[in-house]
Amino acid sequence: MGILLKVIQLLLALSILVTVHELGHFLFARLFKIRVDKFFLFFDVGGKALFRFRPKRSETEYGVGWLPLGGYCKINGMVDESLALEGLESEPKPWEFRSKPVWQRFLVMVGGVLFNVLLAMLIYGGIAYHWGVEKLPMKEVDSCLKYSSVGHQMGLQDGDLPVAVDGKELAYFEGSILQEIANGETLTVEREGKRVEVAIPVDFMRAVLASKEPFFAMDLPARIDSIVPSSAGAAAGLQRDDEIVAINGEAMDRLSLVLPKIKELRGDTISLSIIRGGAQEEIRSYVDKEQGIGIAFTPPTKLFKTEKLEYGLLESIPVGVREAGKQLTNYTDQLKYVATPEGAQSLGGFGTLGSLFPSTIDWHAFWAMTAFLSVILAVMNILPIPGLDGGHIMFLIYEAITGRAPSLKWQTRLQIFGMILLILLVLYANINDVIRFLL
């Protein structure tokens, strides 16, 4: 059930993001009186669709295809992924994409990316307005951090508390800390009441990726926060607030020990020693090969004293803009590692994306992840690769500089090259998922 919920959430999020992305292209095309032949969610490969319709007096066919791998907006007079060249060698018609000035075509192509960024801003702002923003002050984390081998090699000790990077204070413990460390030269930590400066290696992020383990992790108690209905843990009788203190008789009461142990024992039936209501009990549970026990552990925000920031409707707007901008900057900055061997191995496909969603219904987490994926979709689409929006923009920049568009032959060849490259990247990323699952 947990895996099914993840799949449903991933499909729902991608459907929203693709629809909004293609809507950006569609609205700019219609603004400049360019004909749009088709507007589809999912692909109608082979001409087959779940449904399709064309409103009266409309030139656009709308529909939902059967292959849930995205969607498309077919703009008349444009060399797109279909590589259909019929009519493109004749004189441009007034309603065709190719008949419009470069600046209008540029806005049509950048419209999808722009709408994804705006959607991320809207969602982050909506989250701030509806749920508020919960932040964990760095001082509350205290000395519960444990570091990987990379951290130990650069001179960090378990219990060190990061407090500044290049003199800039780290007020809160949040997801962007790792990127801030990677971009810095000196990390200041608090150790036994004193501040200690540690040099950050030039190849810091590559070393973290190569280690295949988190740079740091909170050494938290293994306290259960929620149980997936119909999971192995639910069948065994586990309850919220149960605290695991041993597995198969081996003492372990911290997440840093419990999580890898459960992963190691997938497919087995194990004995869990738990503390419930102050008394110790023994519970036997099967560990599913895919879902594990089906439990989520209590996050830091529920174990530590956090700061809850509330925002009104107007106040939430700049919050959404700032958060989307921060995520956009961080993700763009991380792209430089993809070309490295370590970064390539960390690429993930649909399995990785699905795993980011919660295994239970949590609308806060769902919308936060949808906003983040909207940022990813925007960044990936603007890359100058033929077959993506960035590839079309690259052609338009060439035309603006030289005064002439690339020939249809070259556009077609580059589109084919780009599509092959993208297919290979998708296959590689999903093979990485399979390898990680098997290992």
Beta strands, then each sheet from edge to edge (+ up, - down):
strand 1: 36-43
strand 2: 49-53
strand 3: 61-65
strand 4: 67-75
strand 5: 133-135
strand 6: 145-147
strand 7: 161-165
strand 8: 168-169
strand 9: 186-191
strand 10: 194-199
strand 11: 216-218
strand 12: 224-227
strand 13: 243-247
strand 14: 250-251
strand 15: 269-276
strand 16: 279-286
strand 17: 295-297
strand 18: 307-309
sheet 1: 2+ 3- 1- 4+
sheet 2: 5+ 18-
sheet 3: 6+ 11-
sheet 4: 8+ 7- 9+ 10-
sheet 5: 12+ 17-
sheet 6: 14+ 13- 15+ 16-
end
